[in-house]
């Protein structure tokens, strides 16, 4: 609903979109596209995917984000990850993990957007390594955007205003490790104890963060925004660089 509502979260993304350098293109890694082996969208006009239940209002299904694709960025992404095979995909587009954020950051859909999938067979450390391999894209004017949640446990009602203590503790610990550039600890999150296990019971929402951290450079400026929890779902967002 942040795609439609005027609230603190949508305003936070809009403010970041206004302050960062205008990217030539965007590589989006969303929690909502998992594949067997990595894949990248190659469509010149990717579809807007409404991948959520019918309990949401029709206005959300009517929303479109007709950004152009970029076959050249898709090819460059695959090149940087070689010899790992990356499937060129025409069977996907921009899912709500991507477009619901981008519609706030860049309301005019003129920047080319490519989505990169989460490989189900890859370990967290391998996801982080792929992020490192993709880091040269940043020097080529590409915004690497991960869309997920540091804390994502839908077994707890996210509509309740109070977050569980374990969710707050892990969200704070993750922020501490990000500020310390301790990316390897964040990749090895299974070693971070029970708070991490409860917070990352749906790993696909955590993994996009590892791509962003992999593409980061040591000592870069780091800023947190939208730093709130809704139940056991973290809205905490991080801008690096």
Secondary structure, 3 states (H helix, E strand, C coil): CCCCCCCHHHHHHHHHHHHCCCCCEEEEEEEEEEECCCEEECCCCCCECCCCCCCCCHHHHHCCCCCCCCHHHHHHHHHHHCCCCCEEECCCCECHHHHHHHHHHCCCCCCEEEEEEEECCCCHHHHHHHHHHCCHHHHCCEEEEEECCCCECCCCCCCCCCCCHHHHHHHHHHHHHHHCCCHHHHHCHHHCCHHHHHHCCCCHHHHHHHHHHHCCCCCCCEEEECCCEECCEECCEEEEC
